[in-house]
Amino acid sequence: MIATEKKQEIVKESRRHDSDSGSPEVQVAVLTQRIGEVTGHIRDHRKDYSSRRGLVAMVSKRNRLLKFLARTDNPRYQDLIRRLGLRK
C-alpha cells in the first residue's frame, strides 16, 4: 500500500494539468510504484500466491495502459517510459 503523501507526490509529478488525477501517465506512475513495493514483498514471501496474483494483474493493467498511450500519443508514451525508466 502506498502512503497517501507518496501517492500525492507521484500524482503531482505525473499530472498533465492541476486537476489531473486519472490520465494514463498518472495511472502508470502509481502502478509502477505499487509494483515495486509488491515485488519486494514477493521476494521476502515466496509462497504468497495471492500477492503474486495481484502483482500479475497490476503488471497487466500497466501494460494495457502503456499500449493505449503508445497507440494514441506516441511522444507522451516515449516521455513517460523515459521518466519512469521502463523498457530500457
URNOR-V129678 format. One record per residue. N is the residue number from 0. SS is DSSP state (H for helix, E for strand, L for the rest). OMEGA is omega in whole degrees, 0 to 359 (NA if undefined). Layout:
BEGIN
N;SS;OMEGA
N;SS;OMEGA
END
This chain:
BEGIN
0;L;180
1;L;176
2;L;183
3;H;181
4;H;180
5;H;179
6;H;178
7;H;178
8;H;179
9;H;179
10;H;181
11;H;180
12;H;189
13;H;186
14;L;182
15;L;176
16;L;190
17;L;183
18;L;182
19;L;175
20;L;185
21;L;180
22;L;180
23;H;179
24;H;180
25;H;181
26;H;180
27;H;180
28;H;179
29;H;178
30;H;179
31;H;177
32;H;180
33;H;179
34;H;178
35;H;180
36;H;181
37;H;178
38;H;176
39;H;178
40;H;181
41;H;178
42;H;181
43;H;185
44;L;187
45;L;184
46;L;179
47;L;186
48;H;178
49;H;177
50;H;178
51;H;179
52;H;177
53;H;178
54;H;179
55;H;179
56;H;179
57;H;179
58;H;179
59;H;180
60;H;179
61;H;179
62;H;178
63;H;179
64;H;179
65;H;177
66;H;179
67;H;182
68;H;179
69;H;181
70;H;187
71;H;183
72;L;187
73;H;178
74;H;177
75;H;178
76;H;180
77;H;179
78;H;182
79;H;181
80;H;176
81;H;181
82;H;183
83;H;180
84;L;179
85;L;174
86;L;185
87;L;NA
END
